[in-house]
Amino acid sequence: MIKSMTGFGRSEISNENCKMIVEMKSVNHRYGDISIRMPKKLSFFETQMRTLLKKYIQRGKVDVFITYEDLSEQTVELRYNQTMAKNYLDMLTRMEQELGVTNDITATALSRYPEVFTLEEQQSDEEQLWAVLEEALTRAVTAFVETRVAEGEHLYHDLMEKLDGMIHMVDAIESRSPSIVEEYREKLEEKVKELLENNIIDDGRIAAEVTIYADKICVDEETVRLRSHIESMKNTLNMEGTIGRKLDFIAQEMNREANTILSKANDLELSNIAIDLKTEIEKVREQIQNIE
């Protein structure tokens, strides 16, 4: 089943240590473009995240938003820098001796000096953190793919309906073409009779003119190729994997054949059919732009 390039997915995981929320959304894009917005604490896992997401996503502009909240009771730890405190005390003692001032330093006063006491964030267990993040990402991207598949199913039925309608248009073109040649022959004979009045009409000359005209407006090759392209697109729509680029190429070829048919059309009815055919092909091309 084909996949749309538009989709949305969300997951939320909470445990005693953290809360993780992953949201994803995507729009059409010629290539695969994944943008991840996340807390700095999770940036270490960016390569692993991209590797995981690329297993599910081939095309589309995908935005991933990750929210992380640490729920552990103690997220920071108070650190005492003994070396720094000793350096401060040594310098103060030196000042006392060299300047002859009273050294009234206390432990409380010394603790207020920079870097004596510091608050350090506790390091999380990377394996545990990745396990939570991986599960949240997997759930979100799974839901994301499901919405793409659901939208892809709607696209599939719509495209198949349009392709069936195009087959009927090709049938109408092939049915109308022989009549155009016969009508041209009749008009040509009438015109020649008016000009020659009672003179004998050269049937050979009439036949030659009709043959030249028939060859000029003949669209047999175009309709055969167009039928082939329509069938090829139907078959491609039933293939697995990334098919958007191939479908776009087939649609370009279909449009080329329709343009040729329209340029050869020397009949109002045939021209109208060819215009309707081009309109349907353009609709198909627009829909194809949304297929992965």
ZAMARGU-4260 file (C-alpha; in steps of 0.2 Angstrom, whole numbers, plus 5000, padded with zeros to 4 digits):
<rodrens>
0) 5000/5000/5000 | 5006/5017/4996 | 5011/5030/5009 | 5007/5049/5009 | 5021/5061/5014
5) 5010/5070/5026 | 5007/5062/5043 | 5007/5065/5062 | 5013/5054/5077 | 5014/5057/5095
10) 5020/5046/5110 | 5022/5050/5129 | 5032/5039/5141 | 5033/5042/5160 | 5042/5032/5174
15) 5049/5036/5191 | 5064/5044/5183 | 5058/5054/5168 | 5044/5059/5156 | 5047/5059/5138
20) 5036/5066/5124 | 5039/5064/5106 | 5029/5073/5092 | 5031/5071/5073 | 5023/5079/5058
25) 5028/5080/5040 | 5024/5088/5023 | 5029/5085/5005 | 5047/5086/5000 | 5057/5079/4986
30) 5069/5071/4997 | 5070/5065/5015 | 5073/5079/5027 | 5072/5076/5045 | 5073/5090/5058
35) 5075/5086/5077 | 5072/5098/5090 | 5077/5092/5107 | 5084/5096/5124 | 5103/5098/5124
40) 5104/5083/5136 | 5098/5072/5122 | 5109/5078/5108 | 5121/5064/5112 | 5109/5052/5104
45) 5105/5062/5088 | 5114/5049/5076 | 5105/5035/5084 | 5088/5044/5082 | 5091/5048/5064
50) 5096/5030/5061 | 5080/5024/5069 | 5069/5036/5060 | 5076/5032/5043 | 5071/5014/5044
55) 5053/5021/5043 | 5054/5037/5033 | 5062/5039/5015 | 5054/5055/5009 | 5046/5070/5016
60) 5050/5085/5027 | 5049/5078/5044 | 5049/5089/5060 | 5052/5080/5077 | 5049/5088/5093
65) 5056/5080/5109 | 5052/5086/5127 | 5061/5078/5142 | 5057/5081/5160 | 5068/5073/5174
70) 5057/5067/5188 | 5071/5060/5199 | 5071/5066/5217 | 5089/5072/5216 | 5095/5079/5200
75) 5110/5090/5206 | 5123/5086/5219 | 5133/5099/5230 | 5151/5097/5228 | 5165/5104/5240
80) 5181/5109/5231 | 5194/5106/5245 | 5209/5111/5234 | 5201/5128/5229 | 5196/5131/5248
85) 5214/5128/5253 | 5221/5140/5240 | 5210/5153/5246 | 5215/5150/5264 | 5234/5150/5259
90) 5232/5167/5250 | 5222/5175/5264 | 5236/5169/5277 | 5249/5176/5265 | 5240/5193/5265
95) 5239/5193/5284 | 5258/5190/5285 | 5263/5202/5271 | 5251/5216/5275 | 5250/5214/5294
100) 5231/5213/5294 | 5220/5202/5305 | 5214/5186/5297 | 5197/5183/5303 | 5192/5171/5290
105) 5179/5157/5295 | 5173/5141/5287 | 5156/5150/5283 | 5165/5165/5275 | 5177/5154/5265
110) 5162/5144/5259 | 5155/5159/5250 | 5171/5161/5239 | 5168/5156/5221 | 5170/5137/5216
115) 5172/5132/5234 | 5154/5124/5234 | 5147/5120/5217 | 5130/5112/5211 | 5133/5098/5198
120) 5120/5089/5188 | 5120/5071/5191 | 5124/5061/5176 | 5110/5050/5169 | 5113/5032/5165
125) 5115/5033/5146 | 5108/5016/5142 | 5093/5018/5153 | 5090/5036/5145 | 5092/5029/5127
130) 5080/5014/5131 | 5066/5027/5136 | 5070/5038/5121 | 5070/5024/5109 | 5054/5017/5115
135) 5046/5034/5114 | 5053/5037/5096 | 5047/5020/5090 | 5029/5022/5096 | 5028/5040/5089
140) 5035/5035/5072 | 5024/5019/5071 | 5009/5030/5074 | 5016/5043/5061 | 5018/5029/5048
145) 5000/5023/5051 | 4993/5040/5047 | 5003/5040/5031 | 4997/5023/5026 | 4979/5029/5030
150) 4981/5044/5019 | 4990/5034/5006 | 4975/5022/5005 | 4963/5037/5001 | 4976/5043/4988
155) 4977/5026/4980 | 4958/5024/4977 | 4957/5042/4970 | 4971/5039/4958 | 4964/5022/4952
160) 4947/5031/4949 | 4956/5044/4939 | 4966/5032/4929 | 4950/5022/4925 | 4942/5038/4919
165) 4957/5042/4908 | 4956/5025/4900 | 4938/5029/4895 | 4944/5045/4887 | 4957/5036/4877
170) 4943/5024/4871 | 4933/5039/4866 | 4948/5046/4856 | 4951/5030/4847 | 4933/5029/4843
175) 4932/5046/4836 | 4947/5046/4826 | 4941/5035/4811 | 4925/5046/4810 | 4936/5062/4808
180) 4945/5055/4792 | 4928/5049/4784 | 4920/5066/4788 | 4935/5075/4780 | 4934/5064/4764
185) 4915/5069/4762 | 4919/5087/4765 | 4933/5086/4752 | 4923/5078/4739 | 4909/5090/4741
190) 4921/5105/4740 | 4929/5097/4724 | 4912/5095/4716 | 4907/5113/4719 | 4923/5118/4711
195) 4923/5106/4696 | 4904/5106/4694 | 4901/5093/4680 | 4919/5088/4678 | 4925/5071/4683
200) 4932/5069/4700 | 4949/5061/4701 | 4946/5048/4715 | 4965/5044/4716 | 4969/5062/4720
205) 4955/5062/4733 | 4962/5046/4741 | 4979/5053/4741 | 4973/5069/4750 | 4963/5059/4762
210) 4978/5048/4766 | 4990/5063/4769 | 4977/5070/4781 | 4974/5054/4790 | 4993/5052/4793
215) 4994/5070/4799 | 4980/5068/4812 | 4984/5050/4817 | 4986/5047/4835 | 4987/5028/4836
220) 5004/5028/4842 | 5000/5041/4856 | 4985/5032/4862 | 4994/5015/4863 | 5008/5023/4873
225) 4996/5032/4884 | 4987/5016/4888 | 5004/5008/4892 | 5008/5022/4904 | 4991/5021/4913
230) 4993/5003/4915 | 5011/5005/4921 | 5005/5018/4934 | 4992/5006/4940 | 5005/4992/4942
235) 5017/5004/4951 | 5003/5010/4963 | 5002/4992/4969 | 5021/4990/4972 | 5029/4991/4989
240) 5042/5004/4994 | 5046/5022/4988 | 5037/5024/4972 | 5033/5043/4971 | 5048/5048/4960
245) 5043/5034/4947 | 5025/5039/4947 | 5030/5057/4944 | 5041/5051/4929 | 5026/5041/4922
250) 5014/5056/4924 | 5027/5067/4914 | 5026/5054/4900 | 5007/5053/4900 | 5007/5072/4899
255) 5018/5072/4884 | 5007/5060/4874 | 4992/5070/4879 | 5000/5086/4872 | 5004/5077/4856
260) 4986/5071/4854 | 4980/5089/4857 | 4992/5096/4844 | 4986/5084/4831 | 4967/5086/4835
265) 4958/5095/4820 | 4941/5091/4827 | 4932/5100/4841 | 4926/5085/4850 | 4943/5077/4849
270) 4951/5093/4856 | 4938/5094/4870 | 4942/5076/4875 | 4961/5079/4874 | 4959/5095/4885
275) 4949/5084/4898 | 4963/5071/4897 | 4976/5084/4901 | 4966/5091/4915 | 4965/5074/4923
280) 4983/5070/4921 | 4987/5087/4930 | 4976/5081/4944 | 4985/5065/4945 | 5002/5074/4945
285) 4997/5085/4960 | 4991/5069/4970 | 5007/5060/4966 | 5017/5074/4974 | 5011/5068/4990
290) 5016/5050/4988 | 5032/5044/4997
</rodrens>
